[in-house]
Amino acid sequence: MVSPAVLFLLFMLGYPFVLAIYLSLTDKRIGADPNFVGLNNFILLAETPRFWRAVQNSLVYTGLALILKFFGGLGLALLLNRQFVGQRLSRAIFLLPWIAPTVFSTLAWWWMFDPSFGVVNVLLKRMGIVQSNIPFLVDPNLAMALLIFVNAWRGIPFFAIVFLAAMQTVSQELLDASKIDGASGWQMLWKVILPLIMPVVLIVMLISTIGTISDFELPFLLTRGGPADATLVFGILTYNYSLESGLYGLGTSVTVTMFPLLALLVIWTLTEIRRDDKVR
Amino acid sequence: MTQSKLALWFRTGISLYAPVIIALLITLFPFYWMFITSLKDSREIFNLQGPILFVQNPTLDNYKYLFESTLFSHWMINSVVIASITTVFSVFVSIIAGYAIARLRFRGASLLAILIFITYLVPKTLLFIPLAQVLSQLQILGEPATLLLTYPTFLIPFCTWLLTGYFRTIPNDLEECARIDGCTRVGAMARITLPLAIPGILTAAIFSFTLSWNDLLYSLAFVNGDANKTLPLGATSSLMVNDYFFWGPLMAASVLASIPVAILYFFFVDLYVGGLTAGAVKG
């Protein structure tokens, strides 16, 4: 019964995966046959400053976005865990950024932060907060900050809704007991709730880390890797080499360099979760 | 007494309603701005004076432009057809696989579950180049059909993972009772487990549809020809020309592209949240 899924995945995912590793060891270009070149692509990448820029940017992007998504998701989950007027409607609205098509919500953010005509600058100036336009998307640091912000805006709802569901499985008796023992709200969160929902937290962080470090759509639309490579991440560099320059071998090798890191992360997370399951 | 009540109200306002309202504003403003911009004519879009947050002279010109001067209706139809077919196919395959992993005791079932989850983690950016090779060997590179073959590669792993988790939350006893009463395994699955799994199945379906609907990278890499494009690719390639962006039509396209997903989602929001979290928490 599993075989249709397994066969399909073997052919369309397993085989391409192996092919990716093979291609990364060749000089495959568009319209030409691949020649085996060993580790040449990786040596070339190691000597290319742009590659190291992409490594650095991807790590900064992923690290900061994950921190924002974790705390933002936790905060939103704690808010939604309380009773308030309009709670159900708010919960539905808060999920919108996550389900809306990324391409189009990203365009809306760009349009809002457009350096000359964006509404954000207009409003900031009218409120007297700034005198002249802030060069969002033009200044390298601001561009990266905006990229991280939009990624978090999109990701926080998913974190929040999963954290919320996990929190609601924590037994009320346990919380009452810790309250009687004199735990403060913060202590209950950090010492009781979080450790109990750790497996779920780890899974969500894992999915999001891999999605963010290999992200293409958001940086491609918002900044195209610029200005001056300030937001050049793995996905964009691969796109530059392969679809733009036709260097498929070199393009693949960029993504293959991500793989050891991702594999370690997956193995570490899954063993952590298993250990957690056994402890219980 | 009244004073302490007032103080309590004040504290709830600060600690609960203020953050909720700020978060709602940040969540909704981009959608509001998308909608408002789509109704402005190009003079008003670039006019920074006046009440910028509202429309002065609402017009549907941007929407008209999409349908008259671009192949928007083609892109919309392509997106609907491709997202629907890949969703039905992927959910069907995943129901069977998820059910088998959750229920049948065969060797390596738990290992298989982990492996399928791991395949979900293989990034699109790693796969699109070799997939292009495979598609060109199949001699379909450039055609919309490529997306029918490639979208399930990221839909099936997630749906199978989610549905496996969901099937595990449905007690096996029910099915065993039905089988004692003379139901076959397939009969018990179809009559007992599947109806109970509808929230999970709908979640998987909505999720699949949205993921297909949102893709840009695969259609960018695999599809040629303006009429063959999907919505995200069509809109970004035709309305963002070099450094000139047609913001009015772009925002109109964004509104039209977001509406189907939003409707789908608002209809099923409770089921969706329930299904997603059951799968993720127990899976």
Interface residues (C-beta under 8 A of the other chain):
Chain A: M1 V2 P4 A5 V6 F8 L9 M12 L13 G14 Y15 P16 F17 L19 A20 L23 G75 L76 L79 R82 F84 S90 R91 A92 I93 F94 L95 L96 P97 I99 A100 P101 T102 V103 F104 S105 L107 A108 W109 W111 M112 F117 V119 V122 L123 W153 P157 I161 V162 L164 A165 A166 T169 V200 I203 V204 L206 I207 I210 G211 I213 S214 D215 F216 E217 F220 L221 F234 G235 T238 Y239 S242 L243 Y248 G251 T252 T255 V256 M258 F259 L262 V266 L270
Chain B: L16 Y17 P19 V20 A23 L24 I26 T27 L28 F29 P30 F31 W33 M34 T37 I45 F46 L48 I52 L53 V93 S94 I96 A97 Y99 A100 I101 L104 L112 I114 I116 I118 T119 Y120 L121 V122 P123 K124 T125 L126 L127 F128 I129 P130 L131 A132 Q133 V134 L149 T150 P152 T153 I156 P157 T160 I206 T210 W213 N214 L216 L217 L220 A221 L231 P232 A235 T236 F245 W247 L250 M251 A253 S254 A257 S258 V261 A262 Y265 F266 V269 V273 L276 T277 A278 A280 V281
